[in-house]
Amino acid sequence: MIDSQKAGLDAGAVLGERPNGVPICCDLADALAQVGDLPDYFIFGMAPASGMLSSHERGLVLEAIDLGMNVVNGLHEFLNDDPVFAAASAAKNVRILDVRKPRAKKDLRLFSGRIAEVACPRIAVLGTDCAIGKRTTATILARALNDCGVKTVLVGTGQTGLIQGARYGVSLDAIPSQFCAGELEATILEAFEGENPDVIVIEGQGALSHPAYSTSSFILRGSCPDAVVLQHAPRRVNRCDFEHMAMPSPADEINLIQLFANTKVIGLTLNHENMTDVEVSAAITRYEAELGVPTTDALTRDPQRLLEMVLLAFPELKRVAGTQ
């Protein structure tokens, strides 16, 4: 991993977890010196609000191409459309994967209503802000369900989920708004027909209440979820990247979601940023009393609590999970 400001540290430790043995390097040369063999892929994992490369970052990606690495790009700036990058990749016989790039406009799909044919529960993991842990919680939830025998497919809705390996997914913020609900509906149908799962978990984006992002509304429309798990950071005072905007309360976000869509919030999950373990426990107790829904922290508490949250809402799954 490359981050000049945190070079020399362990990625897991920086993320507030246990050290994971992934070193943070100051530049590409440092990273290559540590891994030894040339990697097959260079992943540009940053997600600037502009969705564009800076001049320094352009040079870094071109350096990776010149060394013979394929490039995975999650930006709104499609590098295959840039003559400089196209020529560089052709010269080195490497690929550039623009994961956010949608299909051709003539192939984009409108919402059809066929989502009603998906016979298994659909659970969307939404949040009260962006960059709050929705994808992480969705991943842990899907893993917990699969581990207990409930076949679950995670549908990605953004570039990072796709880069991390979501077999089914679409980067909604790169699609013309007229087709967002339809593209997500079609992707969920593909997951249902291709995998025959017991549950489909849909990754959330942004927040329904956030004025800067509309993706949550498309997720609710396109997936028509049977249930929602809401992610919240109790110690976050203002919205990420919008310091003049106060965070909504979980109660307000729940009311908005349930007013906007024919669904039910079945649980609250916490982001423990700037919280001690004692404070997390107190917050879990407080929110369960205030909101009347199961509450947990997906990262610091037993995944069994996520599983119980779902089985309480969908008791028919207990037969599949073998918990009856």
Phi, psi and omega per residue, in radians:
M1 nan 2.433 -3.112
I2 -1.931 2.144 3.043
D3 -2.779 1.783 -3.022
S4 -1.090 -0.452 -3.101
Q5 -1.387 -0.325 -3.115
K6 -2.153 0.368 -3.112
A7 -1.007 2.439 3.128
G8 1.650 -0.196 -3.139
L9 -1.650 2.961 3.093
D10 -1.661 2.349 -3.060
A11 -1.052 -0.725 -3.141
G12 -1.103 -0.732 3.138
A13 -1.130 -0.689 3.134
V14 -1.120 -0.593 -3.140
L15 -1.403 0.070 3.101
G16 1.443 0.269 3.137
E17 -2.009 -2.949 3.077
R18 -1.256 2.580 3.045
P19 -0.929 2.371 -3.087
N20 -2.021 0.106 3.090
G21 1.398 0.129 3.095
V22 -1.691 1.901 -3.083
P23 -1.336 2.587 3.022
I24 -1.729 2.216 -3.020
C25 -1.947 2.767 -3.061
C26 -1.407 -0.490 3.130
D27 -2.782 -3.115 -3.085
L28 -1.127 -0.705 -3.139
A29 -1.072 -0.733 3.109
D30 -1.100 -0.750 -3.140
A31 -1.101 -0.769 -3.129
L32 -1.163 -0.591 3.113
A33 -1.145 -0.559 -3.107
Q34 -1.410 -0.569 -3.090
V35 -1.502 -0.366 3.126
G36 1.481 -1.562 -3.140
D37 -1.214 2.568 3.124
L38 -1.180 2.164 3.110
P39 -1.148 2.711 3.092
D40 -1.286 -0.536 -3.019
Y41 -2.277 2.492 2.939
F42 -1.928 2.063 -3.103
I43 -1.790 2.101 3.038
F44 -1.550 1.768 -2.986
G45 -1.708 0.014 3.133
M46 -1.287 2.671 -3.131
A47 -2.329 1.210 3.120
P48 -1.147 2.644 -3.108
A49 -1.025 -0.563 -3.132
S50 -1.256 -0.423 -3.084
G51 1.252 0.296 -3.062
M52 -2.153 2.722 3.075
L53 -1.389 2.456 2.949
S54 -1.377 2.959 -3.136
S55 -1.098 -0.680 3.101
H56 -1.106 -0.742 -3.117
E57 -1.183 -0.598 3.059
R58 -1.029 -0.778 3.132
G59 -1.101 -0.663 3.141
L60 -1.141 -0.780 -3.140
V61 -1.165 -0.709 3.100
L62 -1.116 -0.609 3.082
E63 -1.106 -0.741 3.119
A64 -1.095 -0.725 3.111
I65 -1.111 -0.767 -3.111
D66 -1.082 -0.499 3.111
L67 -1.395 -0.183 3.088
G68 1.769 0.326 3.120
M69 -1.680 2.426 2.940
N70 -1.188 2.669 -3.072
V71 -2.075 2.281 3.008
V72 -1.841 2.057 -3.023
N73 -2.073 2.152 -3.131
G74 -1.842 0.264 -3.075
L75 -1.501 2.916 2.988
H76 -1.263 -0.345 3.081
E77 -1.423 1.904 -3.073
F78 -1.478 1.962 -3.003
L79 -1.236 -0.457 3.078
N80 -1.130 -0.374 3.136
D81 -1.539 -0.106 -3.132
D82 -1.606 2.100 -3.089
P83 -0.978 -0.610 -3.122
V84 -1.165 -0.820 -3.138
F85 -1.229 -0.665 3.125
A86 -1.078 -0.767 3.141
A87 -1.167 -0.717 -3.119
A88 -1.135 -0.744 -3.132
S89 -1.197 -0.640 3.106
A90 -1.154 -0.691 -3.119
A91 -1.131 -0.568 -3.113
K92 -1.752 0.024 3.123
N93 0.985 0.800 3.084
V94 -2.111 2.869 -3.102
R95 -1.831 2.571 2.948
I96 -1.981 2.132 3.130
L97 -1.804 1.849 3.072
D98 -1.538 1.561 -2.956
V99 -1.205 -0.354 -3.124
R100 -1.486 -0.194 -3.025
K101 -1.237 2.147 -3.118
P102 -1.367 2.954 3.061
R103 -1.140 2.925 -3.140
A104 -1.009 2.554 -3.075
K105 -0.980 -0.599 -3.126
K106 -1.182 -0.299 -3.096
D107 -1.807 -0.052 3.139
L108 -1.188 2.543 -3.005
R109 -1.911 2.387 3.071
L110 -1.508 2.749 3.072
F111 -1.113 2.356 -3.058
S112 -2.053 -0.294 -3.033
G113 1.599 -0.069 -3.133
R114 -1.203 -0.122 3.079
I115 -1.007 -0.440 3.118
A116 -1.133 -0.311 3.126
E117 -1.383 -0.201 3.127
V118 -1.353 1.890 -2.948
A119 -1.507 -0.106 -3.132
C120 -1.753 2.783 3.091
P121 -1.041 2.420 3.060
R122 -1.981 2.145 -3.077
I123 -2.101 2.060 3.088
A124 -1.670 2.382 3.070
V125 -1.798 1.785 -3.115
L126 -1.840 -3.137 -3.080
G127 -2.613 3.038 3.096
T128 -1.640 -0.012 3.136
D129 -2.867 2.986 2.998
C130 -1.425 2.878 3.097
A131 0.835 0.882 -3.057
I132 -2.117 -0.089 3.062
G133 1.921 0.307 -3.121
K134 -1.088 -0.800 -3.104
R135 -1.154 -0.699 3.117
T136 -1.087 -0.819 3.120
T137 -1.107 -0.721 3.118
A138 -1.072 -0.703 3.133
T139 -1.140 -0.782 3.139
I140 -1.160 -0.691 3.108
L141 -1.085 -0.824 3.140
A142 -1.085 -0.705 3.127
R143 -1.143 -0.734 -3.133
A144 -1.103 -0.714 3.116
L145 -1.151 -0.807 3.125
N146 -1.081 -0.685 -3.105
D147 -1.116 -0.457 -3.127
C148 -1.731 0.166 3.056
G149 1.713 0.015 3.084
V150 -1.593 1.820 -3.069
K151 -1.118 2.090 -3.014
T152 -2.284 2.402 3.068
V153 -2.001 2.298 3.063
L154 -1.676 2.148 3.098
V155 -1.761 2.080 3.136
G156 -1.427 2.627 -3.140
T157 -2.243 0.144 3.133
G158 -2.545 3.005 -3.023
Q159 -1.145 -0.607 -3.095
T160 -1.215 -0.704 3.074
G161 -1.052 -0.679 3.115
L162 -1.183 -0.736 3.122
I163 -1.105 -0.619 -3.118
Q164 -1.361 -0.051 2.965
G165 1.950 0.234 3.082
A166 -1.038 2.099 -3.095
R167 -1.196 -0.578 3.113
Y168 -2.071 2.244 -3.141
G169 3.078 2.915 3.127
V170 -2.688 2.409 3.129
S171 -1.491 1.659 -2.951
L172 -1.131 -0.562 -3.050
D173 -1.291 -0.044 3.090
A174 -1.831 0.068 -3.061
I175 -1.836 2.420 3.042
P176 -0.930 2.395 -2.970
S177 -0.997 -0.543 -3.123
Q178 -1.051 -0.443 -3.030
F179 -1.888 -0.039 -3.042
C180 -1.057 -0.881 -3.116
A181 -1.084 -0.705 -3.126
G182 -1.195 -0.695 3.118
E183 -1.140 -0.697 3.100
L184 -1.205 -0.750 3.089
E185 -0.981 -0.825 -3.111
A186 -1.118 -0.651 3.124
T187 -1.162 -0.721 3.106
I188 -1.145 -0.692 3.075
L189 -1.066 -0.733 3.104
E190 -1.071 -0.719 3.124
A191 -1.140 -0.729 -3.122
F192 -1.177 -0.806 -3.104
E193 -1.266 -0.556 -3.101
G194 -1.439 -0.474 -3.016
E195 -2.052 -0.335 -3.069
N196 0.868 0.975 -3.060
P197 -1.401 2.894 3.009
D198 -1.469 -0.493 -3.111
V199 -2.539 2.526 2.967
I200 -2.073 2.187 3.083
V201 -1.817 2.278 -3.113
I202 -1.931 2.175 3.104
E203 -1.178 2.361 3.095
G204 -1.573 2.932 3.096
Q205 -2.434 2.474 3.065
G206 0.984 -2.398 3.073
A207 -2.691 2.497 -3.128
L208 -1.039 -0.580 -3.110
S209 -1.445 -0.145 -3.037
H210 -1.372 2.123 -3.101
P211 -1.205 -0.285 -3.090
A212 -1.539 -0.272 -3.036
Y213 -2.279 2.416 3.141
S214 -1.991 0.029 -3.010
T215 -1.106 -0.604 3.138
S216 -1.036 -0.644 3.141
S217 -1.154 -0.667 3.107
F218 -1.198 -0.620 3.109
I219 -1.125 -0.760 3.116
L220 -1.149 -0.676 3.141
R221 -1.264 -0.805 -3.046
G222 -1.297 -0.586 -3.098
S223 -1.639 -0.346 -3.069
C224 0.738 1.060 -2.983
P225 -1.153 2.511 3.042
D226 -1.296 -0.427 -3.112
A227 -2.698 2.778 3.108
V228 -2.286 2.386 2.916
V229 -1.845 2.237 -3.065
L230 -1.829 2.285 3.125
Q231 -1.770 2.342 -3.083
H232 -2.507 2.567 3.079
A233 -1.949 1.772 -3.041
P234 -1.019 -0.568 -3.088
R235 -1.581 -0.032 3.132
R236 -1.429 2.057 -3.061
V237 -1.519 -0.775 -3.115
N238 -2.103 2.750 -3.110
R239 -1.139 2.530 3.117
C240 -1.019 2.218 3.135
D241 1.249 0.030 3.121
F242 -2.356 1.313 -2.992
E243 -1.164 -0.272 3.117
H244 -1.550 -0.029 -3.116
M245 -1.888 2.107 3.107
A246 -1.273 2.574 3.062
M247 -1.190 2.522 3.021
P248 -1.357 2.793 3.022
S249 -1.405 2.704 3.062
P250 -0.997 -0.658 -3.131
A251 -1.080 -0.756 3.133
D252 -1.136 -0.720 -3.134
E253 -1.164 -0.703 3.107
I254 -1.072 -0.792 3.132
N255 -1.073 -0.723 -3.137
L256 -1.126 -0.800 -3.135
I257 -1.058 -0.803 -3.068
Q258 -1.307 -0.374 3.019
L259 -1.370 -0.649 -3.075
F260 -1.308 -0.615 -3.025
A261 -2.299 2.697 3.095
N262 -1.440 1.320 -3.083
T263 -2.617 3.102 -3.119
K264 -2.396 2.318 3.039
V265 -1.381 2.059 -3.022
I266 -1.750 -0.113 -3.128
G267 -3.059 2.816 3.112
L268 -2.088 2.330 3.046
T269 -2.065 2.513 -3.007
L270 -1.884 2.482 2.904
N271 -1.658 2.109 -2.999
H272 -1.564 0.367 -3.140
E273 -0.970 2.337 3.115
N274 1.052 0.484 3.131
M275 -2.180 2.512 2.985
T276 -1.439 2.910 3.125
D277 -1.102 -0.637 3.104
V278 -1.108 -0.712 3.132
E279 -1.168 -0.623 3.079
V280 -1.090 -0.791 3.132
S281 -1.064 -0.736 3.127
A282 -1.134 -0.689 3.131
A283 -1.150 -0.692 3.105
I284 -1.036 -0.827 3.137
T285 -1.093 -0.768 -3.100
R286 -1.127 -0.817 -3.096
Y287 -1.203 -0.617 3.094
E288 -1.092 -0.669 3.119
A289 -1.245 -0.711 -3.085
E290 -1.274 -0.735 -2.970
L291 -1.750 -0.375 -3.137
G292 1.261 0.444 3.096
V293 -2.258 2.649 3.079
P294 -1.012 2.475 -3.096
T295 -2.352 2.443 3.117
T296 -2.726 3.056 3.000
D297 -2.045 1.993 -3.019
A298 -1.094 -0.498 -3.065
L299 -1.543 -0.573 -3.038
T300 -1.891 -0.117 3.132
R301 -2.024 2.840 -3.101
D302 -1.032 2.262 3.086
P303 -0.984 -0.334 3.102
Q304 -0.989 -0.514 -3.139
R305 -1.217 -0.592 3.024
L306 -1.162 -0.756 3.126
L307 -1.038 -0.794 -3.141
E308 -1.105 -0.599 3.100
M309 -1.033 -0.763 -3.124
V310 -1.290 -0.745 -3.115
L311 -1.159 -0.519 3.071
L312 -1.166 -0.664 -3.139
A313 -1.384 -0.534 -3.100
F314 -2.257 1.307 -3.060
P315 -1.068 -0.362 3.117
E316 -1.120 -0.350 3.124
L317 -1.319 -0.260 3.141
K318 -1.051 -0.577 3.126
R319 -1.107 -0.748 3.137
V320 -1.217 -0.669 -3.099
A321 -1.326 -0.224 3.138
G322 1.237 0.510 -3.103
T323 -1.829 0.033 -3.139
Q324 -1.294 nan nan
